[in-house]
C-alpha cells in the first residue's frame, strides 16, 4: 500500500485527490502549504509526493528545491500537480527534479492509474 504526501492549498482539489487516491487503496497525508509539507517529511516516510506548484508563501518549486537538497528526502519521487499548462512547464519541472507532471483539472478516470504507474517507476529510480 503506497503512502503519498499530497501538498495542495485548494481544499476542493485536495478533497478530490485524496478521494481518488484513498478509494484506490493508497494512504494519503495532507499538507496545505510548503512548510507543513517539509515538517511532515521530516517525521514520516512517503513513497511519492504530489506537489502543487502554486502554493502560497513558499511555492512548490522552493519546496522541491528543499526536498532535493536533503539527502534523506531527495530519493522520494515528486510529481508536479499544477494548473500551469504553459508549453515548456513540464520540462522545467522535470529539470528541477520531478519525475512527472499532472495538470489540473485532473482527469479523474486516468488519475489513479497514472499515479500507480509513477509509483512503480519511482521504485526503479
Residue pairs with C-beta under 8 A, 6 or more apart in sequence:
1 25
1 26
1 27
2 25
2 26
2 27
2 47
2 48
2 116
2 119
3 26
3 27
3 29
3 44
3 45
3 46
3 47
3 48
4 21
4 26
4 27
4 28
4 29
4 46
4 47
4 48
4 49
4 50
4 115
5 28
5 29
5 31
5 37
5 40
5 41
5 44
5 46
5 48
5 49
5 50
6 14
6 17
6 18
6 21
6 28
6 29
6 30
6 31
6 49
6 50
6 81
7 31
7 32
7 33
7 34
7 36
7 37
7 49
7 50
7 51
7 52
7 55
7 60
7 63
8 14
8 17
8 30
8 31
8 32
8 50
8 52
8 81
9 32
9 33
9 52
9 54
9 55
9 56
10 52
13 52
13 104
13 106
14 30
14 32
16 106
16 108
17 28
17 50
17 81
17 106
17 111
18 28
18 30
20 106
20 108
20 111
20 112
21 28
21 112
21 115
22 28
23 112
24 112
24 115
24 116
26 115
29 40
29 44
29 46
31 37
31 40
33 55
33 56
33 57
33 58
34 55
34 57
34 58
34 59
34 60
34 62
34 63
34 66
35 57
35 58
37 49
37 51
37 63
38 63
38 66
38 67
41 49
41 67
41 70
41 73
41 76
46 76
47 76
47 77
47 119
47 122
47 123
48 76
48 77
48 78
48 79
48 115
48 118
48 119
48 122
49 67
49 76
49 77
49 78
49 79
50 79
50 81
50 102
50 115
51 60
51 63
51 64
51 78
51 79
51 80
51 81
51 98
52 60
52 81
52 82
53 59
53 60
53 61
53 80
53 81
53 82
53 84
53 93
54 60
54 82
54 83
54 84
55 63
60 80
60 82
61 96
64 78
64 80
64 96
64 97
64 98
65 96
65 97
67 73
67 74
67 76
67 78
67 97
68 74
68 96
68 97
74 97
75 125
76 122
77 99
77 118
77 119
77 121
77 122
77 125
78 97
78 98
78 99
79 98
79 99
79 100
79 101
79 102
79 115
79 118
80 90
80 93
80 98
80 100
80 101
80 102
81 102
81 104
81 106
82 89
82 93
82 101
82 102
82 103
82 104
83 103
83 104
83 105
84 103
85 103
89 101
90 101
93 101
94 100
94 101
99 118
99 121
99 122
99 125
100 118
102 111
102 114
